[in-house]
Amino acid sequence: MAAIITLTTDFGLKDEYVGVMKGVILSRCPEAVVVDLTHNIGKQDLRQAAYVIPSAAPYFPAGTVHVIVVDPWVGTNRRILLVKSGGHFFLAPDNGILTLVLDQDRGAECHEVDCPDLYLKPVSNTFHGRDIFAPVAAALAGGADISALGRPVPAAAVERLDLPGVVVDRQRRSIRGEVVRVDHFGNLVSNIHRQSVAGIAGGDDFSQMVISVCGQRIEGMADSYAAVPPRSLLAIFGSRGYLEIALNQGSAAEQLNAGCGTKVEIAPVGPRLSLYRKKV
């Protein structure tokens, strides 16, 4: 099977940057299959990239090389990491993007990329995606051993992001979290996972749960985005398993004037909710 390389960047598609990276990869490894995961990560939005990667990687075959270039410190002395986890390879700046990948796999193998013979010359201080990431990804897809591409580094020494956590109140049987991503449709994706909600609900019946966001109460969990009338708010577990606030045929983000950092709370019907409002 041909090697697969995924690309995740904040480059957008207006400029030639993505195409040039693909050109370098295919020049070095013509048999590679290059998949555009997304190039619409918010500009230098490390948190968004950190959530996207572990959500997408499990759907690719073992051996896939995931290249992530969201790199506010390109051209500085920040490291470039090559991480092997779950049979996949992750090539990214050492800026916290791989926080969730490493948190989910305590046995991940980490290396600092150091193989200048592979880099394009001269190496630009503004386009490491072309000059370093692309040729290293091509070498890895072509069968290079991870140990030949850099020196081992302890996972504890890798940069981590301070990602928002959830607060579980077992006495009130409530969970407090926040919106960590707004998708293309304006859905508010929280960091509250279905498994956590099942824990406080006592199973998979969520009909007696109330979701509080921006002063609004939403009763029960919808089975689909069309389960409520048009322009109505709903709560649903999205394809990643996380609680989302959506607006049927509209944008919940615009309707609620909400975004990343907006507080979300879920609890059984009955307890008085704190009705978090949007963080200003």
Backbone as a ProteinNet text record, in pm:
[ID]
protein_1_A
[PRIMARY]
MAAIITLTTDFGLKDEYVGVMKGVILSRCPEAVVVDLTHNIGKQDLRQAAYVIPSAAPYFPAGTVHVIVVDPWVGTNRRILLVKSGGHFFLAPDNGILTLVLDQDRGAECHEVDCPDLYLKPVSNTFHGRDIFAPVAAALAGGADISALGRPVPAAAVERLDLPGVVVDRQRRSIRGEVVRVDHFGNLVSNIHRQSVAGIAGGDDFSQMVISVCGQRIEGMADSYAAVPPRSLLAIFGSRGYLEIALNQGSAAEQLNAGCGTKVEIAPVGPRLSLYRKKV
[TERTIARY]
83.6	0	87.9	50.5	127.1	123.8	232.4	239.3	144.9	82	-11.6	51.1	42.7	87.2	-29.9	-69.1	-173.9	-109.5	-174.6	-126.6	-232.2	-191.1	-276.5	-199.7	-254.6	-186.1	-287.1	-231.6	-313.5	-284.7	-238.3	-196.4	-312.9	-430.6	-537.7	-502.2	-586	-563.4	-545.3	-530.8	-514.5	-376.2	-275.4	-137.6	-90.3	33.3	86.9	150.9	148.5	227.3	194.7	66.3	27.3	72.4	48.5	88.5	238	316.6	461.9	505.2	445.2	477.4	449.6	336.5	303.7	406.5	450.9	550.6	679.6	724.2	846.4	827.3	715.3	688.4	690	619.6	608.6	737.6	821.6	953.7	1042.7	1025.8	1108.9	1046.9	914.3	845.2	724.2	746.8	639.4	521	544.5	435.9	346.6	379.4	301.1	162	66.8	-68.6	-79.3	-99.5	-103.8	-248.9	-288.8	-427.2	-429.7	-512.4	-531.7	-631.9	-583.4	-675.4	-751.5	-679.5	-738	-625.8	-654.4	-562.4	-630.8	-741.9	-819.8	-815.2	-710.6	-687.4	-676.1	-735.9	-724	-578.8	-550.9	-412.3	-343.4	-240.1	-157.5	-239.9	-350.8	-439.7	-393.9	-305.3	-247.6	-352.6	-445.2	-547.4	-635.2	-677.5	-761	-687.7	-561.8	-483.8	-469.1	-450.2	-431.8	-554.1	-674.1	-796.5	-823.6	-788.2	-816.9	-737.9	-609.8	-522.6	-565.6	-583.2	-622.6	-764.4	-848	-983	-980.5	-883.2	-879.2	-788.8	-678	-576	-628.5	-717.5	-760.5	-829.4	-873.1	-944.6	-850.8	-719.9	-621.8	-549.7	-494.1	-423.7	-297.4	-258	-130.4	-18.6	79	189.8	172.1	53.3	28.5	119.1	168.9	251.9	164.6	145.3	62.6	153.4	149.6	232.7	145.7	185.6	109.2	199.8	164.1	244.4	155.9	148.6	89.7	199.2	271	406.7	438.2	383	408.2	555.9	638.4	779.5	872.3	821.2	904.6	1028.7	1143	1267.8	1341.8	1279.5	1348.1	1413.6	1460.8	1527	1429.9	1301.2	1205.7	1235.8	1208.1	1238.7	1128.8	1162.8	1064.2	1060.5	941.3	923.7	874	918.8	865.4	822.7	692.2	635.9	570.4	601.6	535.6	438	311.2	207	95.8	59.5	-50	-26.3	98.8	129.7	131.8	110.8	113.1	235.7	270.6	380.3	324.8	370.6	326.1	448.4	450.2	561.4	508.6	561.5	503.8	605.6	585.4	670.9	649.2	751.1	738.9	679.3	549	480.7	349.8	331.2	212.2	104.7	119.8	18.6	-9.8	91.9	75.4	37.9	-10	-45.3	-140.9	-250.2	-350.6	-301.6	-223	-164.8	-79.8	2.9	91.7	15	-86.4	-166.4	-239.3	-278.8	-354.5	-265.3	-135.3	-42.3	84.7	88.1	203.8	329.5	313.8	429.2	476	428.7	466.7	618	671.3	814.4	840.8	924.1	948.1	1092.7	1108.4	1241.1	1243.2	1358.5	1380.4	1443.1	1375.8	1423.3	1558	1653.4	1788.2	1852.2	1816.7	1869.8	1888.7	1980.3	1996	2030	2083.9	2114.9	1988.6	1874.1	1748.8	1683.3	1716.8	1645.4	1676.3	1580.9	1608.7	1708.5	1790.4	1891.4	1869.8	1884.1	1901.1	1768.7	1774.4	1652.9	1602.2	1479.7	1417.9	1378.4	1391.3	1347.3	1197.5	1128.1	984.1	901	967.3	890.1	953.1	951.6	1002	910.9	784	694.7	748.7	803.5	861.8	999.7	1084.5	1226	1263.6	1180.9	1213.4	1101.7	978.9	869.7	842.8	833.2	799.5	906	1033	1132.1	1144.2	1128.6	1135.4	1015.3	897.5	778	795.7	851.4	873.3	971.1	1076	1172.8	1107.6	1026	958.9	860.9	785.4	691.6	765.8	889.3	968.1	1038.4	1019.9	1074.6	1187.7	1224.5	1332.7	1295	1392.4	1367.9	1363.4	1271.4	1255.4	1385	1462.9	1586.8	1693.2	1677	1773.7	1740.9	1625	1579.9	1598.8	1642.5	1664.3	1691.5	1726.9	1763	1640.4	1636.1	1522.5	1516.1	1393.7	1372.8	1263.3	1271.7	1166.6	1036.4	926.3	795.8	771.5	827.8	808	872.7	966.7	1037	969.7	863.2	794.1	698.6	686.3	597.8	452.4	378.8	236.7	154.6	33.2	-61.5	-141.5	-179.7	-267	-410.9	-457.8	-591.5	-696.9	-814.4	-918.7	-965.1	-988.5	-1038.5	-1186.7	-1242.1	-1382.7	-1387.2	-1492.8	-1512.9	-1636.5	-1617.9	-1728.8	-1767.8	-1892.4	-1947.7	-2036	-1981.6	-2054.7	-2172.9	-2165.4	-2277.5	-2398.7	-2374.9	-2483.1	-2505.3	-2413.7	-2416.6	-2414.3	-2324.4	-2312.4	-2169.8	-2155.4	-2025.1	-2016.9	-1906.8	-1883.1	-1763.2	-1780.9	-1673.1	-1681.8	-1622.9	-1628.3	-1614.1	-1650	-1636.4	-1488.3	-1442.6	-1301.8	-1285.6	-1396.2	-1387.1	-1522.8	-1520.7	-1639.7	-1618.2	-1703.5	-1678.3	-1735.1	-1721.6	-1760.2	-1907.5	-1990.4	-2134.6	-2177.5	-2081.3	-2115.3	-2157.3	-2133.8	-2162.1	-2056.6	-2100	-2009.7	-1969.1	-1846.2	-1796.9	-1729.5	-1779.2	-1726.1	-1621.9	-1563.5	-1467.7	-1532.5	-1665.9	-1739.3	-1771.1	-1716.1	-1732.5	-1855.9	-1911.2	-2030.9	-2010.7	-1891.6	-1867.3	-1880.1	-1833.9	-1843.9	-1989.6	-2068.5	-2210.4	-2284.2	-2249.9	-2312.4	-2282.2	-2165	-2129.2	-2218.4	-2255.4	-2342	-2489.8	-2521.7	-2661.1	-2698.8	-2598.5	-2625	-2657.7	-2611.9	-2637.5	-2649.4	-2708.3	-2716.6	-2850.2	-2931.7	-3056.8	-3029.4	-3024.9	-2991.7	-3114.1	-3233.9	-3355.7	-3380.6	-3324.7	-3347.3	-3230	-3144.6	-3032.3	-3065.3	-3012.3	-3031.9	-2894.9	-2882.4	-2756.7	-2776	-2681.6	-2686.9	-2571.3	-2603.4	-2499.9	-2550.8	-2472.1	-2504.9	-2644	-2682.2	-2812.1	-2928.2	-2900.9	-3004.5	-3004.9	-3122.2	-3137.2	-3187.4	-3120.1	-3161.5	-3188.3	-3309	-3348	-3331.7	-3259.5	-3241	-3138.5	-3097.8	-2999.2	-3069.9	-3042.9	-3102.4	-3029.1	-3101.3	-3041	-2985.4	-3028.2	-2980.5	-2995.4	-2928.7	-2939.8	-3079.7	-3154.8	-3289	-3398.3	-3360	-3458	-3543.9	-3507.5	-3583.9	-3623.9	-3718.4	-3760.4	-3645.6	-3652	-3548.6	-3530.4	-3403.6	-3363.3	-3379.6	-3389	-3398	-3265.9	-3231.7	-3108.6	-3126.4	-3017.5	-3018.4	-2882.5	-2879.4	-2754.8	-2743.6	-2622.8	-2603.3	-2459.5	-2438.4	-2302	-2256.3	-2152.6	-2104.7	-2028.2	-1976	-1909	-1784.4	-1726	-1607.6	-1645.8	-1776.2	-1822.1	-1834.1	-1811.5	-1816.1	-1948	-1992.6	-2115.3	-2102.9	-2200.9	-2206.1	-2335.8	-2329.7	-2448.5	-2464.6	-2581.3	-2602.7	-2734.8	-2751.1	-2875.1	-2919.1	-3036.7	-3083.7	-3093.9	-3019.8	-3017.3	-2967	-2873.8	-2815.3	-2688.6	-2633.6	-2509.3	-2537.1	-2508.8	-2524.1	-2426.7	-2308.1	-2208.4	-2261.5	-2325.8	-2381.3	-2505.3	-2589.6	-2714.1	-2685.7	-2585.3	-2554.8	-2441.8	-2382.2	-2264.3	-2159.6	-2133	-2045.8	-1928.2	-1826.7	-1709	-1621.7	-1497.2	-1404.8	-1395.6	-1407.5	-1404.7	-1541.6	-1648.1	-1783.7	-1809.7	-1864.4	-1886.4	-2011.5	-2003.4	-2114	-2129	-2253.9	-2279.1	-2391.2	-2379.5	-2483.6	-2510.5	-2638.9	-2680.1	-2819.7	-2862.1	-2997.2	-3101.9	-3221.5	-3333.7	-3356.4	-3374.4	-3400.7	-3303	-3170.3	-3076	-3072.8	-3062.4	-3051.9	-2914	-2912.7	-2787.7	-2733.5	-2605.7	-2544.2	-2564.6	-2613	-2640.3	-2524.7	-2411.2	-2292.4	-2323.9	-2265.5	-2276.2	-2143.9	-2150.1	-2031.9	-1923.7	-1799.7	-1688	-1653.2	-1644.6	-1615.7	-1465.1
-119.3	0	125.4	224	347.5	419.5	486.8	562.4	681.8	713	824.9	935.8	1057.3	1175.5	1271.9	1311.2	1412.5	1547.9	1653.3	1788.8	1869.4	1931	2020.5	2149.8	2261.6	2388.7	2501.7	2620.1	2741.7	2828.4	2766.7	2840.1	2892.3	2830	2861.8	2811.6	2849	2801	2915	3038.4	3153.5	3156	3115.7	3120.7	2982.8	2978.3	2854.4	2762	2798.6	2728	2578.8	2545.5	2404.5	2326.5	2382.9	2315.4	2291.9	2388.9	2373.7	2261.4	2251.4	2140.7	2006.7	1997.6	1873.3	1843.7	1949	1929	1871.5	1922.1	1869.9	1724.5	1695.3	1558.1	1461.7	1497	1406	1397.4	1500.9	1493.2	1393	1385.2	1294.5	1154.9	1149.2	1020.2	1015.7	988.6	996.5	904.7	796.7	701.2	741.7	849.3	890.2	937.8	910.8	965.6	1080.1	1202.2	1320.1	1361.3	1368.5	1401.5	1537.2	1627.1	1756.4	1737.3	1732.9	1720.6	1851.6	1960.6	2094.5	2196.6	2303.7	2416.9	2543	2522.1	2633.2	2642	2588.5	2616.9	2768.4	2824	2968.1	3010.1	3129.2	3176.2	3158.6	3073.1	3046.7	2995.8	2929.3	2879.1	2738.9	2735.7	2609.1	2519.6	2577.5	2496.3	2424.2	2494.6	2430.2	2313.1	2334.4	2226.1	2110	2140.1	2034.5	1945.1	2000.6	1920	1845.6	1905.4	1843.7	1714.8	1716.5	1604.6	1472.7	1464.6	1335.1	1293.3	1389.1	1353.6	1285.8	1322.8	1271.8	1150.7	1146.5	1043.7	900.1	865.9	725.4	671.9	759.2	713.3	684.5	695.9	665.8	535.1	468.6	342.4	364	259.1	262.3	292.9	369.9	408.7	543.5	603.2	735.2	839.4	931.1	1041.6	1167.3	1222.7	1342.5	1464	1553.6	1674	1791.4	1857.5	1969.8	2092.8	2193.5	2316	2434.1	2458	2578.9	2628.7	2730.9	2751.8	2899.8	2959.2	3102.2	3136.4	3038.2	3065.1	3007.2	2997.3	2948.3	3036.9	2974.6	3048.2	3073.6	3039.6	3054.2	2921.7	2910.7	2787.1	2684.4	2702.4	2599.7	2468.4	2357.6	2227.4	2183.6	2089.2	2018	1875.7	1827	1695.9	1593.1	1471.6	1355.6	1257.1	1233.6	1149.2	1027.2	910.3	787.1	746.7	735.4	703.5	626	513.3	434.8	387.6	367.5	322.2	434.3	558.3	673.9	759.5	844.4	939	1081.5	1165.8	1304.2	1394.7	1479.6	1571.1	1712.4	1782.2	1911	1995.5	2126.6	2210	2173.2	2195.5	2170.5	2294.4	2312.9	2430.8	2397.1	2269.1	2227.1	2164.1	2168	2112	1964.8	1892.4	1748	1715.4	1813.5	1792.5	1675.3	1673	1567.6	1433.1	1433.9	1308.4	1244.9	1324.6	1272.4	1239.1	1316.6	1287.3	1154.2	1120.2	997.1	874.3	896.2	783.3	812.8	768.5	795.2	724.4	627.8	555.7	602.3	718.5	770.3	789.4	764	776.9	912.4	994.9	1131.8	1149.7	1218.1	1252	1399.3	1462.5	1595.6	1581.6	1636.4	1622.5	1692.4	1619.2	1673.4	1592.3	1625.5	1554.1	1653.3	1750.3	1858.9	1813.6	1693.7	1645.9	1629.5	1615.1	1597.8	1730.2	1836.3	1962.8	2023.5	2104.4	2184.2	2293.7	2330.3	2433.4	2551.7	2674	2707.4	2695.9	2676	2666.9	2807.9	2834.6	2964.4	2976.1	3094.5	3117.7	3139	3142.8	3167.9	3053.7	2948.7	2841.2	2705.4	2668.2	2536.4	2424.7	2457.6	2357.2	2300.7	2386.4	2344.7	2282.3	2347.5	2314	2204	2183.9	2081.3	1978.1	2024.8	1929.5	1840.1	1898.5	1818.8	1713.7	1748.1	1643.2	1537.9	1576.7	1476.8	1383.7	1438.7	1354	1256.8	1304.8	1218.5	1105.9	1138.3	1035.4	930.3	974.8	881.6	793.4	855	777.5	679.8	715.4	628.3	516.2	509.9	398.4	431.8	560.3	596.9	562.1	516.9	484.1	611.9	616.8	736.8	773	673	698.1	764.3	753.7	815.1	961.7	1007.8	1143.4	1241	1190.1	1280.3	1204.9	1280.9	1221.8	1207.1	1102.6	1085	1198.6	1237.3	1334.3	1279.5	1303.3	1254.6	1329.9	1257.5	1320.8	1432.2	1417	1518.4	1651.3	1648.8	1771.4	1842.5	1783.6	1841	1950.6	2057.8	2168.2	2121.2	2171.5	2139.3	2267.7	2259.5	2369.2	2355.7	2467.4	2467.5	2463.6	2343.6	2327.9	2327.4	2380.6	2385.3	2246.4	2228.7	2101.6	2108.6	1998.5	1995.5	1975.1	2025.9	2011.8	1925.7	1811.7	1720.9	1736.3	1771.1	1782.4	1660.3	1560	1434.7	1448.7	1541.7	1562.6	1618.7	1717.2	1775.5	1699.8	1606.8	1531.3	1627.4	1722	1819.7	1820	1870.7	1886.6	2026.7	2093.6	2226.3	2219.8	2272.8	2278.8	2408	2407.7	2528	2493.7	2589.3	2573.9	2581.9	2482.3	2480.5	2498.6	2495.5	2509.6	2552.2	2638.3	2674	2622.8	2531.3	2472.5	2559.7	2512	2586.4	2625.7	2545.2	2570.5	2660.8	2699.9	2780.9	2698.7	2566.8	2482.4	2505.2	2510.8	2533.2	2397.7	2357.8	2226.8	2242.3	2169	2180.3	2072.8	2077.4	1974.5	1871.9	1864.5	1767.9	1645.3	1530.7	1410.1	1331.5	1259.5	1178	1081.6	1020.8	924	988.4	1112.9	1183.2	1210.7	1247.8	1276.1	1147.8	1037.4	909.3	872.3	911.3	881.9	950.7	1075.8	1145.6	1117.7	1077	1047	904.5	822.2	683.5	596.2	634.9	556.7	646	592.9	666.4	735.8	744.8	819.7	962.8	1054.9	1194.2	1284.9	1223	1303.5	1394.1	1359.3	1438.8	1531.3	1555.9	1645.2	1784.2	1885.1	2024.2	2086.1	2150.2	2214.8	2365.1	2428.5	2571.8	2639.2	2739.4	2811.7	2952.2	3052	3191.9	3231.9	3183	3217.9	3139.7	3047.6	2965.4	2826.1	2767.8	2629.2	2543.6	2433.7	2338.4	2206.4	2156.2	2032.9	1913.2	1812.6	1689.2	1701.9	1585.8	1579.2	1539.1	1609.7	1578.4	1462	1389.1	1279	1326.6	1443.9	1499	1650.3	1717.2	1863.3	1907	1818.5	1851.7	1805.8	1768.3	1716.5	1826.9	1951.7	2065.4	2154.5	2245.1	2333.5	2421.8	2467.5	2558.7	2679.9	2721.6	2836.2	2811.7	2685.4	2649.5	2592.9	2622.1	2569.6	2424.1	2350.1	2211.2	2174.8	2068.7	2010.5	1870.9	1833.9	1705	1660.1	1529.6	1477.9	1464.9	1537.9	1536.9	1410.5	1406.2	1285.6	1251.6	1349.8	1324.1	1275.4	1279	1234.6	1346.4	1471	1583.4	1659.7	1715.7	1793.6	1918.3	1938.4	2056.8	2132.9	2262.9	2346.6	2392.6	2366.3	2396.8	2471.4	2529.7	2596.9	2535.3	2474.1	2410	2514	2489.3	2576.6	2716.9	2723.2	2852.3	2833.3	2943.4	2942.8	2969.4	2871.6	2892	2997.5	3002.8	3101.7	3243.4	3267.3	3400.3	3426.2	3326.5	3343.3	3377.9	3313.4	3331.8	3431.1	3480.4	3565.6	3496.3	3371.5	3285.3	3237.8	3187.1	3135.3	3058.6	3037.7	2963.5	3031.9	2951.2	3004	3020.4	3017.9	3026.1	2905.9	2930.6	2824.1	2743.5	2615.2	2522.2	2436	2412.3	2325.4	2228.9	2105.7	2006.3	1937.2	1921.3	1861.9	1804.1	1716	1660.6	1768.5	1746.7	1835.4	1840	1957.9	1970.7	2064.5	2029.5	2120.7	2254.7	2358.7	2491.8	2506.1	2542.5	2556.3	2697.9	2710.3	2842	2929.4	2870	2945.5	3037.9	2975.1	3048.5	3142.7	3256.5	3349.1	3357.1	3407.6	3416.1	3498.2	3444.2	3516.4	3635.6	3753.4	3874.9	3892.7
0	0	0	-80.4	-87.7	46.4	79.4	203.6	196	310.3	317.8	401.7	351.3	425	433.3	554.4	568.7	597.9	551.6	573.2	648.5	757.2	834.6	855.6	807	819.3	843.1	869.4	874.4	752.3	643.7	524.7	441.4	453.7	360.4	221.5	123	-13.6	-112.6	-63.5	-152.8	-215.2	-137.1	-184.5	-230	-278.8	-336.2	-233.1	-104	-4	4.4	8.1	19.6	-102.8	-219.6	-342.7	-350.6	-303.2	-304.5	-211.7	-93.2	-2.8	-69.7	-138.5	-208.5	-317.2	-387.7	-491.7	-437.2	-322.7	-261.1	-219.2	-156.3	-111.5	-230.1	-336.9	-451.2	-530.6	-523.2	-587.1	-515.2	-383.6	-303.7	-290.6	-291.9	-272.4	-365.8	-494.7	-595.1	-566.8	-493.6	-468.5	-351.7	-283.2	-166	-207	-120.3	-133.4	-33.6	-83.9	2.8	23.6	148.9	184.8	254.9	205.8	272.4	385.5	507.5	620	635.7	655.4	650.4	641.8	568.5	564.1	615.5	685.7	738.6	890.6	950.8	1091.9	1107.1	1211.8	1232.6	1239.3	1193.5	1188.5	1322.9	1323.8	1442.3	1561.6	1532.2	1638.4	1681.1	1777	1821.8	1885.1	1960.1	2026.8	1925.7	1821.8	1721.2	1657.5	1622.5	1562.7	1659.4	1787.7	1888.3	1898	1879.8	1886.6	1756.5	1643.4	1514.1	1493.9	1526.9	1492.8	1556.9	1690.1	1747.1	1709.2	1665.1	1620.6	1484.3	1400.6	1263	1245.7	1318.6	1295.1	1302.5	1396.8	1406.9	1282.4	1191.8	1073	955.6	978.4	875.8	909.2	807.7	832.1	914.9	985.4	1057.1	958.7	1005.2	920.5	854.4	867.4	808.9	875	793.7	842.1	845.1	963.4	979.1	996	900	902.6	946.1	1053.3	1106.9	1107.9	1029.6	1023.6	1064.1	1191.8	1249.3	1342	1298.9	1351.7	1373.8	1480.4	1504	1520.3	1559.2	1586.4	1480.7	1357.1	1248.2	1235.8	1214.8	1199.5	1328.9	1442.2	1570.7	1606.6	1730.4	1771.4	1827.5	1803.7	1848.1	1774.9	1841.6	1783.4	1686.7	1603.2	1523.3	1575	1603	1664.6	1564.5	1584	1514.4	1621.7	1629.8	1735.2	1672.5	1726.9	1685.6	1794.7	1757.4	1855.4	1787.1	1846.2	1791.3	1649.6	1611.2	1476.1	1373.5	1418.7	1330.1	1360.6	1265	1282.7	1276.9	1368.1	1374.9	1366.4	1264.4	1242.5	1263.2	1364.7	1403.4	1477.6	1482.7	1567.6	1714.3	1793.6	1937.5	2003.8	1981.3	2034.8	2106.3	2137.1	2209.7	2124.3	1992.1	1902.9	1933.6	1978.4	2001.9	2146.4	2220.3	2360.8	2379.6	2306	2325.5	2273.8	2166.4	2117	2226.1	2291.6	2395.4	2523	2555.2	2674.7	2661.3	2539.5	2516.7	2502.9	2488.4	2472.6	2551.1	2675.3	2761	2712.2	2622.9	2572.1	2435.7	2392.6	2261	2251.7	2133.4	2108	2043.3	2107.3	2060.8	2014.4	1902.1	1850.7	1809.9	1828.3	1774.6	1636.8	1536.4	1398.6	1382.6	1329	1306	1193.7	1069.1	953.2	838.7	856.3	758.9	618.3	603.5	469	384.3	451.5	378.9	340.6	410.8	393.2	255.7	206.8	88.8	124.9	30.8	54.3	-42	11	153.3	226.6	357.6	438.9	466.7	425.2	450.1	597.3	654.2	791.5	801.8	686	688.4	630.6	576.7	512.7	541.7	669.4	707.3	657.5	630.3	574	444.4	361.8	233.5	250.9	331.2	332.7	430.7	534.2	634.7	647.5	675.7	701	580.4	462.2	343.7	312	306.8	276.3	385.7	512.5	620	611.9	585.1	570	454.3	343.3	227.2	261.1	335.4	373.8	462	556	646.1	568.3	478.1	396.5	306.3	269.6	184	257.1	389.1	465.5	559	572.1	663.5	806.3	883.2	1023.2	1105.4	1201.1	1282.6	1354.4	1392.7	1466.2	1379	1246.2	1155.7	1127.6	1176.3	1144.3	1259.3	1374.7	1487.4	1615	1716.4	1845.4	1934.8	2017.6	2109.7	2211.1	2246.8	2354.2	2445	2575.2	2664.4	2641	2646.5	2625.4	2726.5	2845.6	2950	2913.3	2819.1	2780.2	2663.1	2610.2	2495.7	2543.8	2466.3	2503.3	2508.3	2605.9	2619.4	2623.1	2570.7	2580.5	2709.3	2764.9	2881.5	2831.9	2798.3	2741.4	2852.1	2824	2927.2	2966.8	3094.4	3143.4	3173.1	3216.2	3257.6	3408.3	3468.7	3612.6	3634.4	3698.4	3727.6	3873.3	3896.5	4032.6	4054.8	4121.2	4136.2	4231.8	4322.2	4414	4339.3	4253.8	4174.3	4044.5	4013.8	3888.5	3768.7	3775.5	3667.8	3613.9	3491.3	3428.4	3372.1	3400.6	3345.8	3251.8	3134.7	3036.6	2958.8	2840.4	2758.5	2611.9	2528.1	2384.1	2348.7	2272.9	2231.8	2081.6	2009.5	1863.4	1808.8	1709.2	1632.8	1491.2	1445.6	1314.2	1201.9	1079.7	959.9	961.6	1028.4	1031.1	1146.1	1230.4	1346.5	1466.4	1460.4	1576.3	1683.6	1808.6	1921.5	1978.2	1955.4	1998.1	2134.1	2232.8	2368.8	2395.5	2514.4	2556.2	2647.4	2648.5	2730.5	2645.7	2683.4	2603.4	2645.8	2549.7	2573.8	2690.9	2700	2807.3	2944.8	2957	3084.8	3119.8	3019	3042.9	3079.3	3012.9	3047.1	3191.6	3239.4	3377.4	3478.2	3452.4	3546.9	3520.9	3396.3	3363.6	3403.1	3432.2	3468.9	3349.9	3231.9	3111	2990.3	2882.9	2757.2	2734.9	2837.8	2828.6	2874.7	2779	2810.8	2806.3	2803.2	2789.2	2908.6	3024.3	3144.3	3176.9	3076.8	3097.1	3043.1	3109.9	3067.3	3041.1	2925.9	2888.4	2903.5	2972	2996.3	2924.6	2839.7	2766.4	2735.1	2765.6	2734.3	2784	2900.1	2955.3	2897.8	2805.8	2744.2	2804.8	2816.3	2862.5	2747.5	2724.4	2621.4	2690.8	2678.1	2747.3	2655	2704.5	2630.3	2518.7	2467	2358.9	2230.3	2123.4	1994.1	1928.7	1842.9	1766.9	1633.3	1588.5	1462	1465.5	1372.3	1366.7	1325.1	1257.6	1209.5	1305.4	1427.4	1523.6	1585.3	1562	1614.8	1497.4	1517.1	1407	1359.4	1234.8	1183.8	1274.3	1285.9	1366.5	1515.3	1555.1	1696.4	1744.9	1869.8	1929.2	1968	1965.4	2009	2064.7	2142	2190.9	2132	2090.8	2025.3	2047.8	2049.2	2050.4	1905.9	1869.4	1731.9	1698.3	1577.8	1528.3	1608	1677.1	1759.9	1900	1931.7	2062.6	2163.9	2120.7	2213.5	2201.3	2313.1	2317.4	2230.2	2143.1	2058.8	2084	2070.6	2068.2	1924	1865.5	1724.4	1707.7	1589.5	1550.7	1419.5	1417.4	1295.6	1183.5	1076.4	958.6	991.4	1083.8	1119.5	1200.5	1248.8	1324.5	1472.1	1556	1700.1	1749.7	1690.6	1732	1711.9	1597.6	1571.1	1656	1667.7	1744.2	1889.3	1947.7	2089.2	2112.7	2003.4	2015.7	2102.5	2068	2148.4	2066.1	2134.8	2067.8	2163.3	2125.9	2211.4	2347.6	2452.7	2588.3	2649.9	2567.4	2621.5	2712.2	2829.7	2927.4	2894.6	2920.1	2897.2	3021.2	3061	3175.9	3141.6	3186.6	3166.6	3299.3	3330.1	3457.3	3441.5	3531.4	3522.2	3544.7	3491.2	3517.8	3668.8	3721.1	3865.4	3931.5	3934.7	3999.5	3928.3	4005	3947.6	3882.3	3755	3684.2	3699.9	3686.4	3700.5	3577.6	3466.4	3344.9	3306.5	3282.7	3242.9	3126.8	3130.1	3018.7	2945	2823.4	2738.9	2807.9	2807.7	2864.5	2776.7	2836.3	2761	2751.1
[MASK]
++++++++++++++++++++++++++++++++++++++++++++++++++++++++++++++++++++++++++++++++++++++++++++++++++++++++++++++++++++++++++++++++++++++++++++++++++++++++++++++++++++++++++++++++++++++++++++++++++++++++++++++++++++++++++++++++++++++++++++++++++++++++++++++++++++++++++++++++++++++++

